[in-house]
Amino acid sequence: MDIKDLPKAYEALQKKYTLPAYHDLNNEFELLYISASLVSLDFPLRFIRRRMADRIGNAVNYLQALLQPNPGSLVLMRESSFFSSDEKLKIGDLLQQMIALERTSFVLDLQGDEKQDAHYIHETFKQWISLKKIYATFIARLPEHWKQQEEKKPTKNPYVG
């Protein structure tokens, strides 16, 4: 199957497994962001599941960095300080839920079962829409925190290395 046929191939699978609309999935997970480099696609649901897990994995990595920032990253150290202990507990809860979704995809990589991939897409899409709202409440605040930091302008360089 050519990659350009993914939407059409997905439509048939969408009906078979009662999956979310292709447009909605693509809007959330940018399914064909690498389409120029792909010539064919043999497992459309596996491909979509992996793209979903990639997007969730990016969020997982960022949330983990907020909770346990690399001391070598001034940006992450500063962003971590933007959140209170209570907020970090909520971030930790969100992180656990997202890790469960990402790790479930890892397990499915070992199984190669189209029906399980369909189930993952269906369930994860619903969960992602809910989790994304919570994630956004934390992420959306970052630009404002950085603007406040800019207004405070330290008199000394904050670099301590």
Buried (B, 14 or more C-beta within 10 A) or exposed (E): EEBEEBBEBBEEBBEEBEBBEBEEBBEBBEBBEEEEEEEEBEEBBBBBBBBBBBBBBEBBEBBBBBEEBEEEEBEBBBBBEBBEEEBBEBBEEBBEBBBEBBBBBEEBEEEEEBEBBBBBBBEBBEBBEEBBEBBEEBBEBEEEBBEEBEEEEEEEEEEEE
